[in-house]
Amino acid sequence: MISEFVRGESIRQVLTTLQRGKNSSGVIAGGTEIMRLGSRADYTNLVSLQNLGLDTIKKVNGVVHIGAMTTFTTIRHSEVVPSYLREAAGFCASFAKANMATIGGNVANLRDDSYLLPTLIAAKARLIIADISVDGTYNEENIPLREYHEFMDHFSDSLILAVELNRKDRVVLNQRFSRTAHGNAAITLAFGAQIEEGTLKEVRIAAAVKGTGIIRLKGVEEGIMDGQFLEPEDAAMMVGSEVAFTSDVTGSASYKKYLLSSSVADLYRKGLALAEKGGKA
Ligand SMILES: Cc1cc2nc3c(=O)[nH]c(=O)nc-3n(C[C@H](O)[C@H](O)[C@H](O)COP(=O)(O)OP(=O)(O)OC[C@H]3O[C@@H](n4cnc5c(N)ncnc54)[C@H](O)[C@@H]3O)c2cc1C
């Protein structure tokens, strides 16, 4: 049960409060996950990020900087946010939730049906994070989102200040499968690449697989870049060896395998078609 609610007045004060409260303290952004019935978050002390001015989007020298407190609705309507991220924000079908849910909260949440993480990983997004060491030294870092995701325990005391997209020509394609627009997704997939001289480079494929987690299909990524696959369907064959699927209310393990495999082939085919046209849709 929540016994203390503090309005954060500065980033440093938020971090100090978190450090003092150890595991019982957490930050609250939009609150859609923390306040959700059945949420895993069980903090007794909450620090609000509402007043820290972290809710702006700007584009400087081609880099899109999205404050951690930016809501899904603001992202959807922004003219500077790339269309692939606007599309992913649209995966949240509830207007009420989209008006509250933030990009920082979504990244930190690491849900296995995450709306945004596959897209952000495929886009090679970066995070600006802040933390405070035991001796009180304040530190800000710009790290790949991939690193935050892979070493989550290491960053559990960090505050996400912003998400940055610095690959202006990156192509990212998304697909999400759920029974209804409001339901939990069985699979959310994103395929990202740079297009150079008609070929796909720096391929990154990330998926949120319900019951399994957020995964990267590294074998498929490497196979595509090494030219191992004659047809997109050949890439799909590899998916089963990279992911352990489970059955749940969103679908059986074999259904999820089918969805992920066929959508990997589909997005790869679309990526090849874009590459042929030099990246133009
Ligand atoms: C009915 C319902 C269905 C949902 N379905 C989905 C779904 O299908 N997919 C999905 O991805 N989400 C879903 N959510 C969860 C939620 O709406 C989103 O994940 C949302 O983006 C969380 O953002 P928030 O700002 O509301 O986070 P909050 O609830 O405020 O916080 C979530 C977590 O992130 C931490 N946090 C927040 N901001 C930061 C920060 N800047 N730095 C570090 N840690 C931070 C908090 O301490 C907390 O642990 C659902 C929620 C509800 C109520």
PDBQT file of the ligand as one rigid body, heavy atoms in Angstrom, charges set to zero:
ROOT
HETATM    1  C1  LIG A 301      -5.522  -2.057 -18.765  1.00  0.00    +0.000 C 
HETATM    2  C2  LIG A 301      -4.047  -1.844 -19.051  1.00  0.00    +0.000 A 
HETATM    3  C3  LIG A 301      -3.464  -2.523 -20.113  1.00  0.00    +0.000 A 
HETATM    4  C4  LIG A 301      -2.109  -2.323 -20.421  1.00  0.00    +0.000 A 
HETATM    5  N1  LIG A 301      -1.566  -2.969 -21.497  1.00  0.00    +0.000 NA
HETATM    6  C5  LIG A 301      -0.284  -2.735 -21.845  1.00  0.00    +0.000 A 
HETATM    7  C6  LIG A 301       0.275  -3.355 -23.010  1.00  0.00    +0.000 A 
HETATM    8  O1  LIG A 301      -0.389  -4.119 -23.723  1.00  0.00    +0.000 OA
HETATM    9  N2  LIG A 301       1.575  -3.073 -23.330  1.00  0.00    +0.000 N 
HETATM   10  C7  LIG A 301       2.330  -2.234 -22.547  1.00  0.00    +0.000 A 
HETATM   11  O2  LIG A 301       3.500  -1.976 -22.891  1.00  0.00    +0.000 OA
HETATM   12  N3  LIG A 301       1.832  -1.660 -21.444  1.00  0.00    +0.000 NA
HETATM   13  C8  LIG A 301       0.544  -1.875 -21.059  1.00  0.00    +0.000 A 
HETATM   14  N4  LIG A 301       0.032  -1.295 -19.938  1.00  0.00    +0.000 N 
HETATM   15  C9  LIG A 301       0.948  -0.570 -19.016  1.00  0.00    +0.000 C 
HETATM   16  C10 LIG A 301       1.183   0.877 -19.279  1.00  0.00    +0.000 C 
HETATM   17  O3  LIG A 301       0.029   1.558 -19.746  1.00  0.00    +0.000 OA
HETATM   18  C11 LIG A 301       2.341   1.217 -20.226  1.00  0.00    +0.000 C 
HETATM   19  O4  LIG A 301       3.410   0.311 -20.095  1.00  0.00    +0.000 OA
HETATM   20  C12 LIG A 301       2.826   2.642 -19.975  1.00  0.00    +0.000 C 
HETATM   21  O5  LIG A 301       3.679   3.048 -21.010  1.00  0.00    +0.000 OA
HETATM   22  C13 LIG A 301       3.548   2.817 -18.644  1.00  0.00    +0.000 C 
HETATM   23  O6  LIG A 301       3.897   4.187 -18.548  1.00  0.00    +0.000 OA
HETATM   24  P1  LIG A 301       3.499   5.048 -17.260  1.00  0.00    +0.000 P 
HETATM   25  O7  LIG A 301       4.033   6.413 -17.496  1.00  0.00    +0.000 OA
HETATM   26  O8  LIG A 301       2.048   4.968 -16.995  1.00  0.00    +0.000 OA
HETATM   27  O9  LIG A 301       4.339   4.270 -16.155  1.00  0.00    +0.000 OA
HETATM   28  P2  LIG A 301       4.105   4.192 -14.577  1.00  0.00    +0.000 P 
HETATM   29  O10 LIG A 301       2.938   3.335 -14.259  1.00  0.00    +0.000 OA
HETATM   30  O11 LIG A 301       4.144   5.544 -13.965  1.00  0.00    +0.000 OA
HETATM   31  O12 LIG A 301       5.457   3.430 -14.180  1.00  0.00    +0.000 OA
HETATM   32  C14 LIG A 301       5.727   2.134 -14.665  1.00  0.00    +0.000 C 
HETATM   33  C15 LIG A 301       7.092   1.663 -14.124  1.00  0.00    +0.000 C 
HETATM   34  O13 LIG A 301       8.135   2.400 -14.730  1.00  0.00    +0.000 OA
HETATM   35  C16 LIG A 301       8.909   3.092 -13.746  1.00  0.00    +0.000 C 
HETATM   36  N5  LIG A 301       9.233   4.391 -14.353  1.00  0.00    +0.000 N 
HETATM   37  C17 LIG A 301       8.346   5.285 -14.876  1.00  0.00    +0.000 A 
HETATM   38  N6  LIG A 301       9.014   6.326 -15.424  1.00  0.00    +0.000 NA
HETATM   39  C18 LIG A 301      10.334   6.084 -15.235  1.00  0.00    +0.000 A 
HETATM   40  C19 LIG A 301      11.530   6.800 -15.578  1.00  0.00    +0.000 A 
HETATM   41  N7  LIG A 301      11.494   7.974 -16.245  1.00  0.00    +0.000 N 
HETATM   42  N8  LIG A 301      12.725   6.265 -15.236  1.00  0.00    +0.000 NA
HETATM   43  C20 LIG A 301      12.781   5.070 -14.578  1.00  0.00    +0.000 A 
HETATM   44  N9  LIG A 301      11.696   4.344 -14.213  1.00  0.00    +0.000 NA
HETATM   45  C21 LIG A 301      10.480   4.851 -14.558  1.00  0.00    +0.000 A 
HETATM   46  C22 LIG A 301       8.000   3.192 -12.517  1.00  0.00    +0.000 C 
HETATM   47  O14 LIG A 301       8.742   3.299 -11.310  1.00  0.00    +0.000 OA
HETATM   48  C23 LIG A 301       7.249   1.871 -12.617  1.00  0.00    +0.000 C 
HETATM   49  O15 LIG A 301       8.021   0.820 -12.099  1.00  0.00    +0.000 OA
HETATM   50  C24 LIG A 301      -1.324  -1.451 -19.609  1.00  0.00    +0.000 A 
HETATM   51  C25 LIG A 301      -1.921  -0.778 -18.528  1.00  0.00    +0.000 A 
HETATM   52  C26 LIG A 301      -3.262  -0.968 -18.251  1.00  0.00    +0.000 A 
HETATM   53  C27 LIG A 301      -3.885  -0.211 -17.140  1.00  0.00    +0.000 C 
ENDROOT
TORSDOF 0
